[in-house]
Amino acid sequence: MATRLICRATLWPAQEHHLRRPDWTELFFDLVFAAAISQLGGPLEHDFTVHGIAKYAFLLTLVFLAWFGYTAFSTQYAIDDVLQRGLTITQVFLVAVMAANVTDGLDTRDAAGFGAAYGGVRAILALQYMRVLRLPDCRSLARWRIIGLLTAASIWAGSALFPAPERYAAWALALLIDIGNSWPSLRTTTTWPPGATHFPERFGLLTIILLGEFVASVMRGIESQMAWSFLPASAAVLSLALGFAIWSCYSDGANGWKTRQIRSHKDVRRLRIWIALHLLLFLGIGILGVAARHAIALPPGGHFPEVDQTILCATAAGTMLVIIGIGATSQRHFKVKRLTIFAVQAGIALVVLIIGGVASFIIAAAVLLLLFVCFLGQTALLVATRDEVTA
């Protein structure tokens, strides 16, 4: 049936009792954002330092908030007409503009364009919320969202006119407004919870798409090798295996994308933690992808530079702890009281951190092998913890 030009917005059921799959528009939206996040990795490839990671984390946070804003809206409100698709396509275009303006420093004109384009994304989301103002059950929430979105969008757009120091202050203010406006509130989230199956699945889909970008980064590393031997080939295979182990740890171990019922304020608090941890997970996946590419490009038997290995192992350990946290907030894990298992999991992460301090004694391929084994160990422990609850 043809899509209508304009149709009335409705609320999805507060508690889903059926499986609602992401539609094609949402899947396309996720792919565009994954491409934008992949674009952020270009500058990080050439500036794999603490400074480069800080810049990457800031830009990734904005891209994530842009994705999360639309995801939260489409999960809660049912609108499928030409106007809605037009607004979504406009958001996609602005995200493409954001991705095209991330190659230089934050004090450049390109970075100012990135912030202004992000402000446009927030303004479009405000227009989408204006369409649900007539729904009596959620009018106050929509009004609050619109005020926050338009205020932040004005600051983001206006910051493009400021020089670098003043621009940073404007960005900080606008970012705080965006985070506060996006944060799930206790009362409204309990009354109108996100889809119990749909919302987590959107996060799971973006995670696996980003792991696909991880694989693409490995492929680019393979292209950079002029002459192949056993050790570079092993580094490539182990990098792919590491990506699979991260997904297995997240999906099979932590049940990161499984059903999440929101019935109480405690559930909302766990949801907040779960959302924040996913941002850290996406950050970790991006950094690990660049590190894997560096490993493959090394000469046979080469070692990571000290800074690279420290960053790699610290990120891997942090990603392990993040996935453990995601598992701890799930319905199958949060009731577990076995502190011994948590202590072992923390011990594995500590071992990974220690590996980062002995760069001169371990070749890059061996480091990747150790990380792969450690992620498999974390997966096994998470599965064992889950089985205790479901038995």
N, C-alpha and C positions, 0 to 999 in steps of 0.2 A: 504494500500500500504506500502511496506517495506521501512524503513528509509534508506536513502542513507548514504554511508560512509562519503562523504564530499560533501557539496552543497554550492552554492554561497550565501553570505549574502545579504540581502535586507533591506531597510528601511520600517517600517510600515508607513502608511499615516500620514502626519503631523497633519491633523485634522480628527479624526475618525468620520465617519458618520454612523457607524454600531456598534453594541454591540460585543466587543471581550472579551470573557470569559477567565480567566486564564486556562492554559492547565494542564494536569496531572503532568508534570514535575515541574511546578511552585507550584502546590499544595503540592507535596511531599517536595519540597524545603522549603516551609513555615512551614510544620509540623516538619521538622528537626530543624529548627531555634527555633520554639516554645519549643521543647524539650530541646534545649540548654539553652534557657532563664529560663526554669523551673529548670534546673540543677543549675543555678546561685542562685536560692532561697534557696538551701540547707545551704550554709554558713550563709546567712542572717537569717535563722531560729534560728541559735545558737548565732548570734551576732546582735541582733535587737537593734542597737545603731546608733548614728550618724556616727561613724567610719565604722560600717558594711554597712550602707546605701551608704556611699561615695565609698567604694570598689565595692559594687553592681552596682552603677551608672556608674563607670568607665568601668567595664566589660560589662555591658549592652550596653554601647555606642559602644564598639568594635563589639559586636554581631550585633547590629543594622546596623552599617556601612557595615559589611559584607553582611547582608541581602539586604540593600538598594542598594549596588553596583550592585549586580546581578539583582535586580528588575528593576533598571533604565535601565540596558543594555537590558534585555529581553523585556522591554516595548517598546524600541526604535528600536531594530534590530530583524529581523525575520531570525533565523537560527535554523533548526531542522535536524541535521544529527548525525551520530554516534560519530564524534569527539566532537561536542558540548555537547552531553550527557555525554561523558567521562569526559570532563572538569568540567561539573556540578557535577558529582558524586565525582570527586576528591575534589571539594569544600565542598561537604557534609561530606566527610571523615575528612577533616581538621577541619570543624566545630565540629564534634564529638570529635576530639582530643582537641579542645579548651574547650569543655564542661567537658572533663575528667580531666582537669587541673585547676579547679577553687575552689577546696575544701580547700586549704591552703592559707596562707598570700601571699601578693604581693612580699615579699622579698625571697620567696622560689624558688626552682628549678622548681616546678610545674607551678608557675606563669610565669617563664621564658619560659616554654614550651607553655603556652597559647599564649604569645606574638609571639613566633616563628611560631606557627600554624596559627595565624591570618595573619602574614606576608605571609605565603603560600597561604592563601585565596586571598590576594591582588595580588599576582603574577599570580595566575590562571586567575583572572579577567583581568589582563593586557594581557595575552595570548588571551583571548576572544576578547578584543579590537583590537588586531593585525589582527584578521580575517576580520575586517571591514575597514582596511586601504585603500583598493582598491576602496571603495565607494567615488567618487569625492566630493560629497556634504558635507561630514562630516569628511574629512581626517584630517583637523586641530584639530577638537575636539578630535578625536580618538588619535592623536599623543600626545596631551596635557594630556589626561587621562593616556596613557601608561607611559609617563615620570613620572607623579606624583605617579602612582601605584607602579612602580618598585623602585622608590626612597624610598617610605615609606616601601615597603616590605623588602628592604635591611636593613633598620634601625631596623625594627621589628625583623627580623631574627638575626641580629648582636647583638641586645640588650641581647639576651640569654647568651652571653659570659661575660656580665658585672656584677659586684656586684650590690647590691640593690640601693645605692644612684645614681650611674651613670646610672643604668638601667632606673630609673624613668625619668631622663633628656632625655634619648633617646626616651622613650615612649612618652613624652610630645611633642618632636619635630615631631616624626612620626605621632602622632595624629593630630597635627595642619596641616600637609601636607595632611593627608587623608580627613580632614574636608574641607579644601580649595579646594581639587581636586574633592570632591563629591558635593560641593555646586552648585546649578543650576545657571549658568551665565545668565545675562540679554539677550545678543544678541543670543547666540546659543539656549537657551531654547525657545525664541520667534520664532526662525526660525524652530527648530525641537522640538516641544513640546512633552512631554510624552503623552501617550494615554489618551484621555479625560475621557474615561470610565474605561479602563483597569488599569491604574496606581492607581487611588483612590480605586478601588475594591481590589487591592492587599493589600493596607493598611487596608482596612476594614476586609479582611479575616484574616490577622495576628492579628488584634485587637480581633476578636471573638475567634480565637484559643487561644490567651493568656487568655481571660476570661474563656475558657475551662480549662486552667491550674489553674486559680483562683478557679474554682469549684473543681478540683482535690485536691487543697490544703485544701479546706473545708472538703473534704472526709477524708483526712489524719488526720485532727483534730477530726473528728467523730470517727475514729479508736482509737484515744488516750483516749477516754472517757471509763472508766471501768464500771461505773454505771450511768445510764441515769435517769434524772428527768426532770421536766418541763423547768427549766431555761437553762440547757445545750442544750436541744432539741430546745428551742426557739432561742438560739444563732446560732445553725446550720442552722435553717430555715431562720433566718434573714440574715445570711452571704450569703446564696444562693440568697435571695431576693436582697441583696446589689449588687451582681454581675449582676443580671438582670437589676437593676436600672441604673447601670453604662452603660451597653450596650444600654439601651433605651435612656438614655441621649445623648449618642454619636450618635446613629443611627437615632432615631426618632426625637430627638430635634435638634442636631447640623448638621444633614445630613453629617456626617464626611466622608463617603465613596462615596458620590454622584459625578456626572459628574463635571469635572473641565476643562473648556476651557481656554487655554493660548493664548491670542491674543496680549497682550501688556506687557510692562515692569512692570506695576502695577500688572498684573496677576502673573508675575514671583515673585515679592516681596511677594505677598500673598501666593504663593506656597511655598516659602522658610519658611515662618512662619508656615504654615500648616505642613510641614515636621518636623520642630524642635518641634512643639507641640506634634506630635505623639510620638516622642522619650520620652518626658516627660509623656505622657499618659501611655506608656508601663511601664515606671518606677513606676508610681503611681499604676498601676494594680498589679505589682509584690509585692510592699510593702503592699498594702491592703490585698492581698492574705495571706501573712505571718501573718499579724495582725489578720485576721479572724480565722486563724488556732489557734493562741494563745487564742483567745476569747473562742473558743469551748473547749479547753483543760482546762480552768479554772474550779475550783470547783463550784458547784451550788451557784448562788448568788454572785460569786466572782467579784472583781473589777480588772480592768487593772492596772498593775504597772504604776506609774506616767509617766515614760519615754515612755512606750508602748502607753499609751493613747495620749500623746502629739504627738508622731510620727504619730499615726493613724489619728488623727483629722487634723493635719497639712497636711498630705498627701491627705486626703479626700478633704479638702478645696482647696489645690493646683490642684487636679484633676478636681474639678468643674470649676475652673478658666481656666484650660487648655481646657476643652471641650467647654466652652463659647468662648474661643479664636478660636478654630477650627470652631465653628459655625460662628463666625464673619468674617472668611476668605472665607466662602462659597458664591456661587453666589446668594443664596437665603437670605443671612443675611447681607452681608457687606454694603448694601445701607441703612440699617435701621438707623435712627437718633434718636431713642427714648432713650435718656439717662436715663430716669426714670426706664426703664426695666433693663438696665445694672446696675443701682444703687441697685435695689432690688436683682439682682443676686449676686452682690458683698456682699450685706448685709447677704444673706444666707450663703455664704462662711465664713463671719466673725463670724456668729453664731456657725458654726462648729468649728472654731478655739477656740472660747470661751469654748465650751464643753470640749476641750482638757485640759483646765486649772482647771476643777472641777472633777478630777478623783475620789476623795475620796467620792463624793456624788452620783455618778451614777454607777449602776452595768453594767457589760459589755454588757449584752443583751439589756439594755435600750440604751446604746450608739449606738449599731448597728441599733436599731429601729429608732433613731433620724437621723442617717446618711442616712438610707433608705428613710425616709420622705423628707429629704433635697434634695436628688438626684431627687426624683420624682417632687419636686417643681421646681428645675432647668429645668427639662425636659418640664414641663408645660409652663414655661416662654419662653423657646427656641421655642417650637411649636407655641406659640402665636406670637412671633417675626417673625417666618417664615411665618405664615399665613398673616401677614400684607403685606409682599412683594408679595405673590402669589395671593392675593385676587383681 
